[in-house]
Amino acid sequence: MRELSIDARVIAQSVFGFGEKSTLRVGGTRSENVLTDRSLTAINELIEHGFVQSRPFNDYGRIEYQGTAKLSQIPKLSFAEMETHGQFSLTRPTGGSNV
């Protein structure tokens, strides 16, 4: 397995820190917020490596992301590393800029 990007590690630790019990639901029709490109890239990386699963949540296009037991294999970042690398938005307003 190749090393995960720092963004993927930040999201794994901050959003999916409870492993299989962690879920994130975003997007869909009339959603006020969607994932930023940066966050989506990191989550897709986690999916590609089997750390997160995605599935449709409802008929309105909302997606549910759920952590897997495999997340425990990712080395934890220190508080200082999270402070340095974790300062980015997970979501953005629908129709807003994509930072």
PyRosetta script that sets phi, psi and omega in degrees:
from pyrosetta import init, pose_from_sequence

init()
pose = pose_from_sequence("MRELSIDARVIAQSVFGFGEKSTLRVGGTRSENVLTDRSLTAINELIEHGFVQSRPFNDYGRIEYQGTAKLSQIPKLSFAEMETHGQFSLTRPTGGSNV")
pose.set_psi(1, 130.6)
pose.set_omega(1, 177.6)
pose.set_phi(2, -76.1)
pose.set_psi(2, 159.2)
pose.set_omega(2, -178.2)
pose.set_phi(3, -67.6)
pose.set_psi(3, 139.9)
pose.set_omega(3, 178.0)
pose.set_phi(4, -74.7)
pose.set_psi(4, 150.6)
pose.set_omega(4, 175.0)
pose.set_phi(5, -66.4)
pose.set_psi(5, 159.5)
pose.set_omega(5, 178.8)
pose.set_phi(6, -63.4)
pose.set_psi(6, -36.4)
pose.set_omega(6, 178.0)
pose.set_phi(7, -62.5)
pose.set_psi(7, -42.1)
pose.set_omega(7, 178.6)
pose.set_phi(8, -64.1)
pose.set_psi(8, -39.8)
pose.set_omega(8, 178.9)
pose.set_phi(9, -67.1)
pose.set_psi(9, -39.4)
pose.set_omega(9, 177.6)
pose.set_phi(10, -61.7)
pose.set_psi(10, -47.8)
pose.set_omega(10, -178.7)
pose.set_phi(11, -67.6)
pose.set_psi(11, -38.7)
pose.set_omega(11, 177.5)
pose.set_phi(12, -58.1)
pose.set_psi(12, -42.9)
pose.set_omega(12, -176.5)
pose.set_phi(13, -78.3)
pose.set_psi(13, -39.7)
pose.set_omega(13, -173.7)
pose.set_phi(14, -87.3)
pose.set_psi(14, -34.1)
pose.set_omega(14, -177.0)
pose.set_phi(15, -99.8)
pose.set_psi(15, -39.1)
pose.set_omega(15, -174.6)
pose.set_phi(16, -112.6)
pose.set_psi(16, 33.0)
pose.set_omega(16, -176.8)
pose.set_phi(17, -64.7)
pose.set_psi(17, -18.0)
pose.set_omega(17, 179.0)
pose.set_phi(18, -101.3)
pose.set_psi(18, 22.7)
pose.set_omega(18, 175.1)
pose.set_phi(19, 58.4)
pose.set_psi(19, -126.0)
pose.set_omega(19, -176.3)
pose.set_phi(20, -63.9)
pose.set_psi(20, -19.4)
pose.set_omega(20, -179.6)
pose.set_phi(21, -86.6)
pose.set_psi(21, -4.0)
pose.set_omega(21, -177.8)
pose.set_phi(22, -91.1)
pose.set_psi(22, 130.0)
pose.set_omega(22, 175.1)
pose.set_phi(23, -136.1)
pose.set_psi(23, 153.9)
pose.set_omega(23, 175.3)
pose.set_phi(24, -138.3)
pose.set_psi(24, 128.6)
pose.set_omega(24, 177.9)
pose.set_phi(25, -120.5)
pose.set_psi(25, 124.5)
pose.set_omega(25, -178.1)
pose.set_phi(26, -144.9)
pose.set_psi(26, 164.1)
pose.set_omega(26, 172.9)
pose.set_phi(27, 79.0)
pose.set_psi(27, -169.9)
pose.set_omega(27, 178.8)
pose.set_phi(28, 100.8)
pose.set_psi(28, 170.2)
pose.set_omega(28, 179.5)
pose.set_phi(29, -59.2)
pose.set_psi(29, 133.7)
pose.set_omega(29, 179.3)
pose.set_phi(30, 63.5)
pose.set_psi(30, 17.6)
pose.set_omega(30, 176.1)
pose.set_phi(31, -70.4)
pose.set_psi(31, 140.0)
pose.set_omega(31, 178.6)
pose.set_phi(32, -81.6)
pose.set_psi(32, -22.4)
pose.set_omega(32, -178.0)
pose.set_phi(33, -137.2)
pose.set_psi(33, 149.7)
pose.set_omega(33, 174.4)
pose.set_phi(34, -133.5)
pose.set_psi(34, 164.4)
pose.set_omega(34, 177.9)
pose.set_phi(35, -66.9)
pose.set_psi(35, 145.1)
pose.set_omega(35, 171.6)
pose.set_phi(36, -72.0)
pose.set_psi(36, 161.1)
pose.set_omega(36, 177.0)
pose.set_phi(37, -58.5)
pose.set_psi(37, -40.4)
pose.set_omega(37, -179.1)
pose.set_phi(38, -61.9)
pose.set_psi(38, -46.1)
pose.set_omega(38, 179.8)
pose.set_phi(39, -67.4)
pose.set_psi(39, -41.9)
pose.set_omega(39, -180.0)
pose.set_phi(40, -62.9)
pose.set_psi(40, -40.1)
pose.set_omega(40, 177.1)
pose.set_phi(41, -60.6)
pose.set_psi(41, -44.6)
pose.set_omega(41, -179.7)
pose.set_phi(42, -66.5)
pose.set_psi(42, -42.6)
pose.set_omega(42, 179.1)
pose.set_phi(43, -65.8)
pose.set_psi(43, -40.0)
pose.set_omega(43, 176.9)
pose.set_phi(44, -62.3)
pose.set_psi(44, -34.8)
pose.set_omega(44, 176.0)
pose.set_phi(45, -64.4)
pose.set_psi(45, -42.1)
pose.set_omega(45, 177.6)
pose.set_phi(46, -64.5)
pose.set_psi(46, -38.0)
pose.set_omega(46, 177.3)
pose.set_phi(47, -64.6)
pose.set_psi(47, -46.3)
pose.set_omega(47, -178.6)
pose.set_phi(48, -56.7)
pose.set_psi(48, -33.9)
pose.set_omega(48, -177.9)
pose.set_phi(49, -95.6)
pose.set_psi(49, 4.2)
pose.set_omega(49, 175.3)
pose.set_phi(50, 82.3)
pose.set_psi(50, 13.1)
pose.set_omega(50, 179.6)
pose.set_phi(51, -85.1)
pose.set_psi(51, -23.2)
pose.set_omega(51, -178.2)
pose.set_phi(52, -138.2)
pose.set_psi(52, 146.9)
pose.set_omega(52, 174.2)
pose.set_phi(53, -116.4)
pose.set_psi(53, 149.0)
pose.set_omega(53, 175.8)
pose.set_phi(54, -124.9)
pose.set_psi(54, 150.0)
pose.set_omega(54, 178.0)
pose.set_phi(55, -159.0)
pose.set_psi(55, 154.9)
pose.set_omega(55, 174.8)
pose.set_phi(56, -61.6)
pose.set_psi(56, 139.3)
pose.set_omega(56, 179.3)
pose.set_phi(57, -95.7)
pose.set_psi(57, -35.7)
pose.set_omega(57, 178.9)
pose.set_phi(58, -152.2)
pose.set_psi(58, -176.8)
pose.set_omega(58, -178.4)
pose.set_phi(59, -79.6)
pose.set_psi(59, 2.5)
pose.set_omega(59, -177.4)
pose.set_phi(60, -102.8)
pose.set_psi(60, 11.2)
pose.set_omega(60, 175.6)
pose.set_phi(61, 91.2)
pose.set_psi(61, 0.8)
pose.set_omega(61, 178.3)
pose.set_phi(62, -69.0)
pose.set_psi(62, 140.4)
pose.set_omega(62, -179.2)
pose.set_phi(63, -113.2)
pose.set_psi(63, 139.1)
pose.set_omega(63, 174.9)
pose.set_phi(64, -109.5)
pose.set_psi(64, 129.8)
pose.set_omega(64, 175.0)
pose.set_phi(65, -110.0)
pose.set_psi(65, 132.2)
pose.set_omega(65, -179.4)
pose.set_phi(66, -130.6)
pose.set_psi(66, 135.8)
pose.set_omega(66, 177.5)
pose.set_phi(67, -68.9)
pose.set_psi(67, 159.0)
pose.set_omega(67, 176.1)
pose.set_phi(68, -117.8)
pose.set_psi(68, 169.3)
pose.set_omega(68, 179.0)
pose.set_phi(69, -61.6)
pose.set_psi(69, -23.0)
pose.set_omega(69, -178.1)
pose.set_phi(70, -65.0)
pose.set_psi(70, -18.5)
pose.set_omega(70, -178.9)
pose.set_phi(71, -57.8)
pose.set_psi(71, -27.9)
pose.set_omega(71, -178.9)
pose.set_phi(72, -65.7)
pose.set_psi(72, -13.6)
pose.set_omega(72, 178.8)
pose.set_phi(73, -79.5)
pose.set_psi(73, -13.8)
pose.set_omega(73, -177.8)
pose.set_phi(74, -82.8)
pose.set_psi(74, 123.2)
pose.set_omega(74, 178.2)
pose.set_phi(75, -60.4)
pose.set_psi(75, 136.0)
pose.set_omega(75, -179.0)
pose.set_phi(76, -71.6)
pose.set_psi(76, 143.2)
pose.set_omega(76, 174.4)
pose.set_phi(77, -82.9)
pose.set_psi(77, 149.6)
pose.set_omega(77, 176.2)
pose.set_phi(78, -75.1)
pose.set_psi(78, 166.4)
pose.set_omega(78, 176.9)
pose.set_phi(79, -58.2)
pose.set_psi(79, -42.6)
pose.set_omega(79, -179.9)
pose.set_phi(80, -62.7)
pose.set_psi(80, -40.7)
pose.set_omega(80, 178.1)
pose.set_phi(81, -65.6)
pose.set_psi(81, -40.0)
pose.set_omega(81, 177.5)
pose.set_phi(82, -64.5)
pose.set_psi(82, -40.6)
pose.set_omega(82, 177.7)
pose.set_phi(83, -61.5)
pose.set_psi(83, -41.8)
pose.set_omega(83, -177.3)
pose.set_phi(84, -73.9)
pose.set_psi(84, -44.5)
pose.set_omega(84, -170.6)
pose.set_phi(85, -104.6)
pose.set_psi(85, -11.7)
pose.set_omega(85, -173.2)
pose.set_phi(86, -97.2)
pose.set_psi(86, 15.7)
pose.set_omega(86, -176.8)
pose.set_phi(87, -93.3)
pose.set_psi(87, 64.3)
pose.set_omega(87, 175.5)
pose.set_phi(88, -143.6)
pose.set_psi(88, 156.3)
pose.set_omega(88, -177.3)
pose.set_phi(89, -79.8)
pose.set_psi(89, 137.0)
pose.set_omega(89, 175.5)
pose.set_phi(90, -77.5)
pose.set_psi(90, -40.1)
pose.set_omega(90, -177.9)
pose.set_phi(91, -126.1)
pose.set_psi(91, 168.1)
pose.set_omega(91, 174.6)
pose.set_phi(92, -138.8)
pose.set_psi(92, 157.9)
pose.set_omega(92, 176.0)
pose.set_phi(93, -62.8)
pose.set_psi(93, 142.8)
pose.set_omega(93, 176.2)
pose.set_phi(94, -57.6)
pose.set_psi(94, 129.4)
pose.set_omega(94, -179.6)
pose.set_phi(95, 84.0)
pose.set_psi(95, -2.9)
pose.set_omega(95, -179.8)
pose.set_phi(96, -87.0)
pose.set_psi(96, -178.6)
pose.set_omega(96, 178.9)
pose.set_phi(97, -70.2)
pose.set_psi(97, 157.0)
pose.set_omega(97, -174.2)
pose.set_phi(98, -110.5)
pose.set_psi(98, 78.8)
pose.set_omega(98, -177.5)
pose.set_phi(99, -88.5)
pose.dump_pdb("model.pdb")
